[in-house]
Structure formats: structure tokens, C-alpha cells
Amino acid sequence: MGKIIDFFWHKVAMLAMMFYYSIFFTTICLPLMWWHYRIQTTNYYILSVFTLFLGGFVFNIILTKINPIKVEDIREGLPKSFVIKIFVGKFVLYLVSGYAIDVLTENVFLSIYFLMFLMSGGYLWFCILRGYILARNNNKDCELNSSITWQGKVLLFSVPISLLIGYLILL
């Protein structure tokens, strides 16, 4: 994040956007958790948002420390081969940790939950960084200039539908 974002208040805004998207993603997955576990909703949100932030933090560490990239290379955006290499490496790492969770707890759903939330946290962070780079470069031909993106439309409809499905499952 330090190579891409220059100003402190931009970093704070990025973290706020990550929190905002984490709450949405956590709400979409809430009915699955209601279906498999009887966990308090507050504890679920705290654990899930923390896991999403952890996935984004791991992506950021890989981006800046483990596999550093030059600032000149990201002027036009993150290179696709670089991003694919990072996500494949993260997926293998999370598969191994998910398998370890499955062996230790004998709970497949828990290992899939952590795998999904860690990968999604990294992807959310990647999308936020990509949007920041595109906005900073002021690209006219990107989808940031359209009114509502298709991801926004999916979020708009999936949150109420997921809550309705969760409520119907609990009946």
C-alpha cells in the first residue's frame, strides 16, 4: 500500500472502503453461517471482518515485501501475470492451511469458510487498489465512469436476497 498510495487520508479511506465491502460480503454469507452454526451474529461479523482484513493484509504483504514490484510498473495498473502469480500462490497457501484446519478440527465447512474469506479479502483489497490506481491515472475508458457497475448491482440485490434466504432457512 505504501508504494501505491501517497497520502495518509487516502490510506484511511482505503481501509474504510475495505471495511465497507467486508461488511457487505459478510452479510451475504450470513445465511450460510446461520444454517451450519448457532453463532452470535456479532461474533460472526467480528470474526469474518477480521478474516477478510487478514486476507487483504496477506495480499498487501506479498505485493510489497515478498514479491516487490517497481512503482513504474504499476502506473498503468497491476500486471496480470503478477496478479495471477500472487493469487495462485495465495490459493495454494490457503488450501494447505484449510487442509490443516480440516485435519485438526474435522470440520470441512470451517476450512472452506476460512479459505473463502481469506481469498475474498485479498480479492477485495486487489479491487480497491486497482480502482485507486485507475482513478489516480484518471483513465477515461475504464468502468469507473459508468453509473453503477455490475458488481454494485450484484451487491445491491444479493444482500437482501441472502438475508431473506437465511430467514427462511431458520423457519
LOLUM-383606 format. One line per 4 residues: number of its first residue (from 1); for each residue x, y, z of N, C-alpha, C, O, CB. Coordinates in Angstrom, 2 decimals, padded with zeros to 5 digits. Glycine has a CB too. Example, Ala and Ser with C-alpha at 12.3 -4.5 7.8 and 13.67 -1.06 7.14 Angstrom:
LOLUM-383606
1 = 013.19:-005.69:007.80:012.30:-004.50:007.80:013.20:-003.30:007.80:014.24:-003.32:008.46:011.31:-004.47:009.05 ~ 012.85:-002.25:007.08:013.67:-001.06:007.14:012.90:000.03:007.87:013.41:001.14:008.04:014.08:-000.60:005.72
***
This chain:
LOLUM-383606
1 = 000.83:-001.18:000.00:000.00:000.00:000.00:000.87:001.24:000.00:000.49:002.26:-000.57:-000.94:000.00:001.20 ~ 002.04:001.17:000.62:002.90:002.33:000.71:003.45:002.77:-000.63:003.71:003.96:-000.82:004.01:002.05:001.64 ~ 003.65:001.84:-001.55:004.18:002.20:-002.87:003.11:002.84:-003.75:003.43:003.67:-004.59:004.74:000.97:-003.56 ~ 001.88:002.45:-003.55:000.81:002.89:-004.45:000.14:004.15:-003.92:-000.17:005.05:-004.70:-000.22:001.77:-004.62
5 = -000.09:004.22:-002.62:-000.87:005.31:-002.04:000.08:006.31:-001.39:000.94:005.94:-000.60:-001.90:004.77:-001.00 ~ -000.08:007.57:-001.75:000.84:008.61:-001.29:000.39:009.30:-000.01:001.22:009.55:000.87:001.02:009.64:-002.37 ~ -000.88:009.60:000.12:-001.38:010.43:001.21:-001.99:009.57:002.32:-002.56:008.51:002.07:-002.41:011.42:000.69 ~ -001.85:010.07:003.55:-002.37:009.34:004.71:-003.88:009.22:004.66:-004.42:008.15:004.97:-001.96:010.03:005.99
9 = -004.58:010.27:004.28:-006.04:010.21:004.28:-006.54:009.28:003.18:-007.66:008.76:003.28:-006.63:011.61:004.11 ~ -005.75:009.06:002.12:-006.12:008.06:001.11:-006.02:006.66:001.72:-006.85:005.80:001.43:-005.22:008.17:-000.14 ~ -005.01:006.43:002.55:-004.87:005.14:003.21:-006.04:004.88:004.15:-006.57:003.77:004.22:-003.54:005.07:003.98 ~ -006.44:005.91:004.87:-007.58:005.77:005.78:-008.86:005.49:004.99:-009.67:004.66:005.39:-007.75:007.04:006.65
13 = -009.02:006.19:003.86:-010.20:005.95:003.02:-010.19:004.54:002.44:-011.24:003.91:002.32:-010.26:006.99:001.88 ~ -009.01:004.04:002.09:-008.92:002.67:001.56:-009.32:001.65:002.63:-010.03:000.69:002.34:-007.48:002.39:001.06 ~ -008.87:001.86:003.85:-009.25:000.96:004.94:-010.75:001.04:005.22:-011.39:000.03:005.52:-008.46:001.28:006.21 ~ -011.31:002.24:005.12:-012.75:002.38:005.31:-013.53:001.67:004.21:-014.56:001.05:004.47:-013.15:003.87:005.36
17 = -013.04:001.76:002.97:-013.70:001.04:001.86:-013.58:-000.46:002.06:-014.53:-001.20:001.77:-013.08:001.45:000.51 ~ -012.44:-000.93:002.54:-012.26:-002.36:002.80:-013.24:-002.82:003.88:-013.82:-003.90:003.78:-010.81:-002.66:003.23 ~ -013.43:-002.01:004.91:-014.38:-002.34:005.96:-015.80:-002.38:005.41:-016.58:-003.28:005.74:-014.29:-001.34:007.11 ~ -016.14:-001.41:004.58:-017.47:-001.34:003.97:-017.75:-002.57:003.12:-018.81:-003.19:003.26:-017.59:-000.07:003.11
21 = -016.83:-002.94:002.24:-017.03:-004.12:001.40:-016.99:-005.41:002.21:-017.67:-006.38:001.87:-015.97:-004.17:000.30 ~ -016.21:-005.42:003.29:-016.18:-006.59:004.16:-017.51:-006.82:004.84:-017.96:-007.96:004.97:-015.08:-006.44:005.20 ~ -018.15:-005.74:005.26:-019.47:-005.86:005.88:-020.48:-006.42:004.87:-021.29:-007.28:005.21:-019.96:-004.49:006.42 ~ -020.42:-005.93:003.63:-021.33:-006.45:002.60:-021.09:-007.93:002.35:-022.04:-008.72:002.33:-021.15:-005.68:001.29
25 = -019.84:-008.33:002.16:-019.54:-009.73:001.89:-019.93:-010.61:003.06:-020.45:-011.71:002.87:-018.05:-009.90:001.57 ~ -019.68:-010.14:004.27:-020.04:-010.90:005.46:-021.56:-011.06:005.56:-022.04:-012.12:005.96:-019.50:-010.21:006.71 ~ -022.30:-010.03:005.21:-023.76:-010.10:005.24:-024.29:-011.08:004.21:-025.26:-011.79:004.46:-024.37:-008.72:005.02 ~ -023.67:-011.12:003.04:-024.10:-012.06:002.01:-023.91:-013.49:002.48:-024.75:-014.35:002.20:-023.33:-011.82:000.70
29 = -022.83:-013.77:003.20:-022.54:-015.13:003.65:-023.19:-015.48:004.99:-023.06:-016.61:005.46:-021.06:-015.32:003.77 ~ -023.88:-014.54:005.61:-024.51:-014.77:006.91:-025.50:-015.94:006.91:-025.47:-016.73:007.86:-025.22:-013.52:007.36 ~ -026.37:-016.12:005.90:-027.28:-017.26:005.95:-026.57:-018.62:005.97:-027.07:-019.56:006.58:-028.20:-017.21:004.77 ~ -025.43:-018.73:005.31:-024.68:-019.99:005.37:-024.21:-020.29:006.79:-024.25:-021.44:007.23:-023.47:-019.94:004.43
33 = -023.79:-019.27:007.48:-023.34:-019.47:008.85:-024.53:-019.80:009.76:-024.41:-020.63:010.65:-022.61:-018.22:009.37 ~ -025.67:-019.16:009.53:-026.86:-019.49:010.30:-027.27:-020.94:010.07:-027.75:-021.61:010.98:-028.01:-018.54:009.94 ~ -027.09:-021.39:008.86:-027.51:-022.74:008.51:-026.63:-023.79:009.18:-027.14:-024.83:009.61:-027.48:-022.92:007.00 ~ -025.32:-023.54:009.28:-024.40:-024.55:009.80:-024.08:-024.40:011.28:-023.76:-025.39:011.95:-023.13:-024.49:009.02
37 = -024.17:-023.20:011.81:-023.79:-022.98:013.20:-024.80:-022.10:013.91:-025.53:-021.33:013.28:-022.40:-022.35:013.29 ~ -024.83:-022.22:015.21:-025.61:-021.31:016.05:-024.60:-020.38:016.72:-024.22:-020.59:017.88:-026.49:-022.10:017.12 ~ -024.18:-019.38:016.00:-023.19:-018.43:016.50:-023.86:-017.07:016.62:-024.74:-016.74:015.83:-021.94:-018.37:015.56 ~ -023.44:-016.29:017.60:-023.98:-014.95:017.73:-023.56:-014.13:016.52:-022.44:-014.24:016.02:-023.52:-014.28:019.05
41 = -024.48:-013.30:016.05:-024.22:-012.52:014.85:-023.06:-011.55:015.05:-022.27:-011.33:014.13:-025.48:-011.75:014.44 ~ -022.95:-010.98:016.22:-021.85:-010.05:016.49:-020.50:-010.77:016.40:-019.57:-010.24:015.79:-022.01:-009.41:017.89 ~ -020.40:-011.95:016.98:-019.16:-012.71:016.92:-018.84:-013.12:015.48:-017.68:-013.10:015.07:-019.26:-013.96:017.81 ~ -019.87:-013.48:014.73:-019.67:-013.85:013.33:-019.12:-012.66:012.54:-018.17:-012.82:011.78:-020.98:-014.34:012.70
45 = -019.71:-011.49:012.72:-019.22:-010.31:011.99:-017.79:-009.96:012.38:-016.98:-009.63:011.51:-020.14:-009.11:012.25 ~ -017.47:-010.02:013.66:-016.11:-009.70:014.10:-015.11:-010.68:013.50:-014.08:-010.27:012.97:-016.01:-009.71:015.63 ~ -015.41:-011.97:013.58:-014.51:-012.99:013.04:-014.38:-012.87:011.53:-013.27:-012.97:010.99:-015.00:-014.39:013.42 ~ -015.49:-012.66:010.84:-015.46:-012.61:009.38:-014.75:-011.37:008.86:-013.95:-011.46:007.93:-016.87:-012.65:008.83
49 = -015.04:-010.22:009.45:-014.38:-008.99:009.00:-012.88:-009.07:009.30:-012.07:-008.63:008.48:-015.01:-007.75:009.69 ~ -012.51:-009.62:010.45:-011.10:-009.80:010.77:-010.43:-010.73:009.76:-009.31:-010.47:009.33:-010.94:-010.36:012.20 ~ -011.11:-011.82:009.38:-010.55:-012.76:008.40:-010.41:-012.10:007.03:-009.41:-012.32:006.35:-011.44:-014.01:008.30 ~ -011.38:-011.30:006.62:-011.27:-010.59:005.35:-010.11:-009.59:005.37:-009.36:-009.49:004.40:-012.58:-009.86:005.02
53 = -009.95:-008.87:006.47:-008.82:-007.95:006.59:-007.50:-008.70:006.59:-006.51:-008.22:006.04:-008.95:-007.10:007.87 ~ -007.47:-009.88:007.20:-006.26:-010.70:007.20:-005.90:-011.12:005.78:-004.73:-011.10:005.41:-006.44:-011.93:008.10 ~ -006.90:-011.51:004.98:-006.65:-011.85:003.59:-006.10:-010.68:002.79:-005.19:-010.84:001.98:-007.92:-012.36:002.94 ~ -006.66:-009.49:003.02:-006.14:-008.29:002.37:-004.75:-007.94:002.83:-003.92:-007.50:002.04:-007.06:-007.13:002.61
57 = -004.47:-008.14:004.13:-003.15:-007.86:004.68:-002.11:-008.80:004.09:-001.00:-008.37:003.76:-003.18:-007.99:006.20 ~ -002.44:-010.08:003.95:-001.51:-011.04:003.34:-001.25:-010.66:001.89:-000.11:-010.72:001.43:-002.08:-012.47:003.42 ~ -002.30:-010.26:001.15:-002.11:-009.82:-000.23:-001.19:-008.60:-000.27:-000.32:-008.51:-001.14:-003.47:-009.49:-000.89 ~ -001.37:-007.67:000.65:-000.54:-006.47:000.68:000.91:-006.80:001.02:001.82:-006.21:000.45:-001.10:-005.47:001.69
61 = 001.13:-007.73:001.94:002.50:-008.14:002.28:003.17:-008.79:001.09:004.33:-008.51:000.79:002.50:-009.10:003.50 ~ 002.45:-009.66:000.40:003.03:-010.30:-000.78:003.34:-009.26:-001.84:004.37:-009.33:-002.51:002.07:-011.38:-001.34 ~ 002.45:-008.30:-001.99:002.62:-007.26:-003.00:003.83:-006.37:-002.71:004.52:-005.95:-003.63:001.37:-006.40:-003.10 ~ 004.09:-006.08:-001.44:005.15:-005.12:-001.12:006.45:-005.75:-000.65:007.52:-005.23:-000.96:004.66:-004.18:-000.08
65 = 006.39:-006.84:000.08:007.60:-007.39:000.70:008.13:-008.64:000.01:009.31:-008.70:-000.35:007.33:-007.70:002.15 ~ 007.28:-009.63:-000.17:007.75:-010.92:-000.66:008.05:-010.88:-002.15:009.08:-011.38:-002.59:006.71:-012.00:-000.37 ~ 007.16:-010.30:-002.92:007.33:-010.22:-004.37:007.21:-008.76:-004.79:006.22:-008.36:-005.40:006.27:-011.12:-005.12 ~ 008.22:-007.95:-004.46:008.08:-006.50:-004.70:007.99:-006.16:-006.18:008.56:-006.84:-007.03:009.25:-005.76:-004.08
69 = 007.28:-005.11:-006.45:007.11:-004.62:-007.82:007.51:-003.16:-007.83:007.29:-002.44:-006.85:005.63:-004.82:-008.33 ~ 008.09:-002.72:-008.92:008.53:-001.33:-009.02:007.33:-000.41:-009.21:006.32:-000.80:-009.80:009.53:-001.15:-010.18 ~ 007.47:000.80:-008.72:006.39:001.78:-008.83:006.10:002.10:-010.29:004.96:002.36:-010.65:006.74:003.06:-008.05 ~ 007.12:002.10:-011.12:006.93:002.39:-012.54:006.07:001.34:-013.23:005.35:001.65:-014.18:008.28:002.49:-013.25
73 = 006.14:000.10:-012.74:005.36:-000.98:-013.36:003.87:-000.90:-013.06:003.07:-001.49:-013.77:005.89:-002.31:-012.89 ~ 003.50:-000.17:-012.01:002.08:-000.11:-011.64:001.44:001.21:-012.03:000.32:001.50:-011.59:001.92:-000.33:-010.15 ~ 002.09:002.00:-012.84:001.49:003.27:-013.28:000.23:003.01:-014.10:-000.75:003.75:-013.98:002.50:004.09:-014.11 ~ 000.24:001.99:-014.91:-000.92:001.65:-015.74:-001.81:000.61:-015.08:-002.82:000.22:-015.66:-000.46:001.15:-017.09
77 = -001.47:000.17:-013.90:-002.23:-000.86:-013.21:-001.32:-002.03:-012.88:-000.18:-002.08:-013.34:-003.43:-001.33:-014.04 ~ -001.83:-002.95:-012.10:-001.04:-004.12:-011.74:-000.97:-005.08:-012.93:-002.00:-005.36:-013.54:-001.63:-004.84:-010.51 ~ 000.23:-005.58:-013.27:000.34:-006.53:-014.39:-000.44:-007.81:-014.12:-000.43:-008.33:-013.00:001.81:-006.86:-014.66 ~ -001.12:-008.31:-015.14:-001.98:-009.50:-014.97:-001.18:-010.72:-014.55:-001.62:-011.49:-013.69:-002.73:-009.81:-016.26
81 = 000.00:-010.93:-015.14:000.79:-012.10:-014.79:001.23:-012.04:-013.32:001.27:-013.07:-012.64:002.03:-012.21:-015.70 ~ 001.55:-010.86:-012.85:001.93:-010.67:-011.46:000.77:-010.99:-010.52:000.95:-011.67:-009.51:002.42:-009.24:-011.23 ~ -000.41:-010.51:-010.86:-001.59:-010.74:-010.02:-001.98:-012.22:-010.03:-002.34:-012.77:-008.98:-002.77:-009.88:-010.51 ~ -001.92:-012.85:-011.18:-002.25:-014.28:-011.26:-001.28:-015.09:-010.42:-001.68:-016.02:-009.73:-002.23:-014.76:-012.73
85 = 000.01:-014.74:-010.50:001.02:-015.45:-009.72:000.76:-015.28:-008.22:000.89:-016.24:-007.46:002.42:-014.94:-010.07 ~ 000.39:-014.08:-007.79:000.10:-013.84:-006.37:-001.12:-014.65:-005.93:-001.08:-015.30:-004.88:-000.13:-012.34:-006.10 ~ -002.20:-014.61:-006.72:-003.42:-015.31:-006.29:-003.28:-016.82:-006.35:-003.87:-017.52:-005.52:-004.59:-014.88:-007.16 ~ -002.51:-017.35:-007.29:-002.28:-018.80:-007.30:-001.45:-019.20:-006.09:-001.74:-020.22:-005.45:-001.56:-019.22:-008.61
89 = -000.43:-018.42:-005.76:000.37:-018.72:-004.57:-000.44:-018.63:-003.29:-000.31:-019.47:-002.41:001.54:-017.78:-004.49 ~ -001.28:-017.59:-003.19:-002.14:-017.46:-002.02:-003.13:-018.62:-001.93:-003.38:-019.13:-000.84:-002.90:-016.13:-002.05 ~ -003.68:-019.03:-003.07:-004.65:-020.12:-003.06:-004.01:-021.42:-002.57:-004.61:-022.15:-001.80:-005.25:-020.31:-004.45 ~ -002.80:-021.69:-003.02:-002.09:-022.90:-002.56:-001.81:-022.80:-001.06:-002.02:-023.77:-000.33:-000.77:-023.09:-003.34
93 = -001.35:-021.65:-000.60:-001.10:-021.45:000.83:-002.38:-021.64:001.65:-002.35:-022.29:002.69:-000.52:-020.06:001.07 ~ -003.47:-021.07:001.18:-004.74:-021.20:001.90:-005.31:-022.60:001.81:-005.98:-023.05:002.75:-005.74:-020.19:001.37 ~ -005.08:-023.31:000.72:-005.51:-024.71:000.64:-004.79:-025.56:001.68:-005.40:-026.40:002.34:-005.27:-025.27:-000.77 ~ -003.49:-025.35:001.81:-002.72:-026.11:002.80:-003.21:-025.78:004.20:-003.40:-026.68:005.02:-001.21:-025.80:002.67
97 = -003.42:-024.49:004.49:-003.92:-024.13:005.82:-005.36:-024.63:006.03:-005.71:-025.02:007.14:-003.86:-022.60:006.02 ~ -006.18:-024.61:004.98:-007.54:-025.15:005.08:-007.53:-026.64:005.34:-008.34:-027.15:006.11:-008.32:-024.86:003.82 ~ -006.60:-027.34:004.70:-006.48:-028.78:004.94:-006.02:-029.04:006.38:-006.49:-029.98:007.02:-005.48:-029.41:003.94 ~ -005.11:-028.21:006.88:-004.66:-028.36:008.27:-005.82:-028.12:009.24:-005.96:-028.83:010.23:-003.50:-027.38:008.57
101 = -006.65:-027.11:008.95:-007.82:-026.86:009.80:-008.77:-028.04:009.75:-009.33:-028.44:010.77:-008.55:-025.56:009.35 ~ -008.95:-028.61:008.56:-009.84:-029.76:008.41:-009.32:-030.97:009.19:-010.09:-031.67:009.84:-010.01:-030.12:006.93 ~ -008.03:-031.20:009.13:-007.45:-032.34:009.84:-007.53:-032.13:011.35:-007.85:-033.06:012.09:-005.99:-032.57:009.41 ~ -007.24:-030.91:011.81:-007.24:-030.65:013.24:-008.63:-030.60:013.85:-008.84:-031.09:014.96:-006.52:-029.37:013.52
105 = -009.59:-030.02:013.14:-010.92:-029.84:013.71:-011.95:-030.83:013.17:-013.03:-030.97:013.72:-011.41:-028.44:013.46 ~ -011.61:-031.51:012.09:-012.53:-032.42:011.40:-013.82:-031.71:011.02:-014.91:-032.27:011.15:-012.83:-033.64:012.28 ~ -013.67:-030.47:010.55:-014.81:-029.65:010.16:-014.53:-029.06:008.79:-013.77:-028.09:008.66:-015.09:-028.53:011.21 ~ -015.13:-029.64:007.76:-014.89:-029.22:006.38:-015.45:-027.82:006.15:-014.82:-027.01:005.46:-015.51:-030.21:005.39
109 = -016.61:-027.53:006.71:-017.23:-026.23:006.49:-016.35:-025.10:007.03:-016.24:-024.06:006.40:-018.60:-026.17:007.15 ~ -015.73:-025.30:008.17:-014.86:-024.28:008.76:-013.63:-024.03:007.88:-013.22:-022.88:007.71:-014.42:-024.70:010.15 ~ -013.06:-025.08:007.33:-011.89:-024.90:006.47:-012.28:-024.20:005.16:-011.51:-023.38:004.66:-011.22:-026.24:006.16 ~ -013.44:-024.52:004.62:-013.90:-023.83:003.40:-014.23:-022.37:003.71:-013.97:-021.49:002.90:-015.15:-024.55:002.81
113 = -014.79:-022.12:004.88:-015.11:-020.76:005.30:-013.84:-019.90:005.34:-013.81:-018.81:004.77:-015.79:-020.76:006.68 ~ -012.79:-020.40:006.00:-011.56:-019.62:006.07:-010.90:-019.46:004.71:-010.39:-018.39:004.40:-010.59:-020.28:007.03 ~ -010.92:-020.51:003.90:-010.36:-020.41:002.55:-011.09:-019.35:001.74:-010.46:-018.52:001.09:-010.44:-021.77:001.83 ~ -012.41:-019.37:001.78:-013.22:-018.43:001.01:-013.03:-016.99:001.51:-012.90:-016.07:000.71:-014.69:-018.82:001.08
117 = -013.02:-016.80:002.82:-012.91:-015.44:003.35:-011.51:-014.87:003.19:-011.36:-013.67:002.95:-013.32:-015.43:004.81 ~ -010.48:-015.68:003.32:-009.13:-015.17:003.11:-008.90:-014.80:001.65:-008.32:-013.75:001.36:-008.10:-016.21:003.55 ~ -009.35:-015.65:000.73:-009.20:-015.33:-000.70:-010.04:-014.11:-001.07:-009.59:-013.26:-001.84:-009.61:-016.53:-001.57 ~ -011.24:-014.02:-000.54:-012.09:-012.87:-000.84:-011.52:-011.58:-000.27:-011.65:-010.53:-000.89:-013.50:-013.11:-000.29
121 = -010.91:-011.65:000.90:-010.28:-010.46:001.47:-009.14:-009.96:000.59:-009.00:-008.75:000.39:-009.75:-010.76:002.86 ~ -008.34:-010.87:000.07:-007.28:-010.47:-000.86:-007.84:-009.90:-002.14:-007.32:-008.93:-002.69:-006.37:-011.65:-001.17 ~ -008.92:-010.51:-002.64:-009.53:-010.01:-003.87:-010.17:-008.64:-003.66:-010.07:-007.77:-004.53:-010.57:-011.01:-004.40 ~ -010.82:-008.43:-002.53:-011.40:-007.12:-002.24:-010.31:-006.05:-002.18:-010.47:-004.96:-002.71:-012.18:-007.15:-000.92
125 = -009.20:-006.39:-001.53:-008.10:-005.43:-001.43:-007.51:-005.15:-002.81:-007.17:-004.00:-003.12:-007.01:-005.96:-000.48 ~ -007.38:-006.19:-003.63:-006.89:-006.00:-005.00:-007.82:-005.08:-005.79:-007.35:-004.19:-006.49:-006.75:-007.36:-005.72 ~ -009.13:-005.29:-005.67:-010.09:-004.45:-006.39:-010.02:-002.99:-005.94:-010.11:-002.07:-006.75:-011.52:-004.98:-006.20 ~ -009.85:-002.78:-004.64:-009.74:-001.42:-004.13:-008.47:-000.76:-004.64:-008.50:000.40:-005.06:-009.78:-001.41:-002.60
129 = -007.36:-001.48:-004.60:-006.10:-000.93:-005.11:-006.17:-000.66:-006.61:-005.68:000.36:-007.08:-004.93:-001.88:-004.81 ~ -006.79:-001.57:-007.35:-006.93:-001.39:-008.79:-007.79:-000.16:-009.09:-007.46:000.63:-009.98:-007.56:-002.65:-009.44 ~ -008.88:000.00:-008.36:-009.72:001.17:-008.54:-009.00:002.45:-008.19:-009.19:003.48:-008.85:-010.97:001.05:-007.69 ~ -008.16:002.41:-007.16:-007.39:003.59:-006.79:-006.39:003.96:-007.88:-006.24:005.13:-008.23:-006.66:003.36:-005.45
133 = -005.72:002.95:-008.42:-004.75:003.21:-009.50:-005.45:003.78:-010.72:-004.97:004.74:-011.32:-003.99:001.92:-009.87 ~ -006.59:003.20:-011.09:-007.33:003.71:-012.25:-007.85:005.12:-012.02:-007.82:005.95:-012.93:-008.49:002.78:-012.58 ~ -008.32:005.40:-010.81:-008.81:006.74:-010.51:-007.66:007.75:-010.48:-007.80:008.88:-010.93:-009.56:006.75:-009.17 ~ -006.54:007.33:-009.94:-005.39:008.23:-009.88:-004.87:008.55:-011.27:-004.46:009.68:-011.55:-004.28:007.61:-009.03
137 = -004.88:007.56:-012.13:-004.42:007.78:-013.50:-005.47:008.49:-014.34:-005.19:008.94:-015.46:-004.05:006.46:-014.16 ~ -006.70:008.59:-013.81:-007.80:009.25:-014.48:-008.06:008.65:-015.86:-008.17:009.35:-016.86:-007.51:010.75:-014.61 ~ -008.15:007.32:-015.88:-008.44:006.63:-017.14:-009.87:006.92:-017.57:-010.81:006.73:-016.79:-008.21:005.11:-017.01 ~ -010.02:007.37:-018.80:-011.35:007.70:-019.32:-012.10:006.47:-019.82:-013.33:006.47:-019.87:-011.23:008.72:-020.44
141 = -011.36:005.42:-020.18:-012.01:004.27:-020.79:-012.28:003.14:-019.80:-012.61:002.03:-020.23:-011.16:003.75:-021.92 ~ -012.16:003.38:-018.52:-012.42:002.32:-017.56:-013.87:002.34:-017.11:-014.61:003.28:-017.42:-011.49:002.44:-016.34 ~ -014.27:001.33:-016.40:-015.67:001.21:-015.98:-015.98:002.05:-014.75:-017.11:002.03:-014.27:-016.00:-000.23:-015.70 ~ -015.01:002.78:-014.22:-015.27:003.63:-013.06:-016.19:004.79:-013.41:-016.84:005.35:-012.53:-013.97:004.15:-012.50
145 = -016.25:005.15:-014.68:-017.05:006.30:-015.09:-018.52:005.94:-015.31:-019.35:006.84:-015.43:-016.48:006.90:-016.35 ~ -018.86:004.66:-015.36:-020.26:004.29:-015.55:-021.03:004.52:-014.24:-020.43:004.64:-013.17:-020.39:002.81:-016.00 ~ -022.34:004.59:-014.34:-023.14:004.94:-013.17:-023.05:003.89:-012.07:-022.58:004.20:-010.97:-024.60:005.13:-013.58 ~ -023.48:002.67:-012.32:-023.38:001.59:-011.35:-022.77:000.39:-012.06:-023.28:-000.06:-013.08:-024.78:001.24:-010.72
149 = -021.69:-000.12:-011.52:-021.03:-001.28:-012.14:-021.87:-002.53:-011.89:-022.78:-002.52:-011.06:-019.60:-001.46:-011.59 ~ -021.55:-003.60:-012.60:-022.30:-004.83:-012.42:-022.03:-005.43:-011.05:-022.91:-006.09:-010.49:-021.95:-005.84:-013.52 ~ -020.83:-005.22:-010.47:-020.58:-005.70:-009.12:-021.47:-004.98:-008.11:-021.96:-005.59:-007.16:-019.10:-005.51:-008.75 ~ -021.69:-003.69:-008.32:-022.57:-002.93:-007.44:-024.00:-003.41:-007.53:-024.70:-003.49:-006.52:-022.51:-001.45:-007.77
153 = -024.44:-003.73:-008.74:-025.81:-004.24:-008.91:-025.96:-005.60:-008.24:-026.99:-005.87:-007.63:-026.17:-004.34:-010.40 ~ -024.94:-006.45:-008.34:-024.99:-007.76:-007.68:-025.06:-007.58:-006.17:-025.84:-008.26:-005.50:-023.77:-008.61:-008.06 ~ -024.25:-006.67:-005.62:-024.30:-006.42:-004.18:-025.65:-005.88:-003.75:-026.18:-006.26:-002.71:-023.20:-005.43:-003.78 ~ -026.21:-004.99:-004.56:-027.49:-004.38:-004.22:-028.59:-005.42:-004.09:-029.44:-005.31:-003.21:-027.87:-003.34:-005.27
157 = -028.60:-006.43:-004.95:-029.64:-007.44:-004.92:-029.30:-008.64:-004.06:-030.20:-009.29:-003.53:-029.94:-007.90:-006.31 ~ -028.01:-008.95:-003.89:-027.66:-010.17:-003.18:-027.77:-010.03:-001.66:-028.06:-011.02:-000.99:-026.26:-010.58:-003.54 ~ -027.56:-008.85:-001.11:-027.66:-008.69:000.34:-029.08:-008.96:000.84:-029.25:-009.77:001.74:-027.21:-007.28:000.75 ~ -030.12:-008.30:000.28:-031.47:-008.62:000.78:-031.90:-010.05:000.48:-032.60:-010.67:001.28:-032.47:-007.66:000.18
161 = -031.50:-010.57:-000.66:-031.88:-011.94:-001.01:-031.22:-012.93:-000.05:-031.87:-013.88:000.38:-031.49:-012.27:-002.47 ~ -029.94:-012.72:000.28:-029.26:-013.63:001.20:-029.88:-013.59:002.59:-030.01:-014.62:003.25:-027.77:-013.30:001.27 ~ -030.27:-012.40:003.05:-030.91:-012.30:004.35:-032.27:-012.97:004.34:-032.65:-013.62:005.32:-031.05:-010.84:004.77 ~ -033.03:-012.83:003.25:-034.32:-013.50:003.14:-034.17:-015.01:003.13:-034.93:-015.71:003.79:-035.04:-013.04:001.87
165 = -033.18:-015.52:002.40:-032.93:-016.96:002.37:-032.53:-017.46:003.77:-032.99:-018.51:004.21:-031.81:-017.30:001.33 ~ -031.69:-016.70:004.45:-031.29:-017.09:005.80:-032.46:-017.13:006.76:-032.56:-018.03:007.60:-030.26:-016.14:006.33 ~ -033.35:-016.15:006.64:-034.53:-016.14:007.48:-035.44:-017.32:007.18:-035.98:-017.94:008.10:-035.29:-014.83:007.30 ~ -035.61:-017.64:005.89:-036.44:-018.79:005.52:-035.83:-020.11:005.97:-036.55:-021.04:006.32:-036.67:-018.81:004.01
169 = -034.51:-020.20:005.98:-033.85:-021.42:006.43:-034.09:-021.62:007.93:-034.28:-022.75:008.39:-032.33:-021.37:006.13 ~ -034.08:-020.55:008.69:-034.26:-020.65:010.14:-035.69:-021.00:010.54:-035.91:-021.47:011.65:-033.86:-019.35:010.79 ~ -036.67:-020.78:009.64:-038.05:-021.11:009.97:-038.29:-022.55:010.08:-039.41:-022.98:010.36:-038.97:-020.56:008.98
***
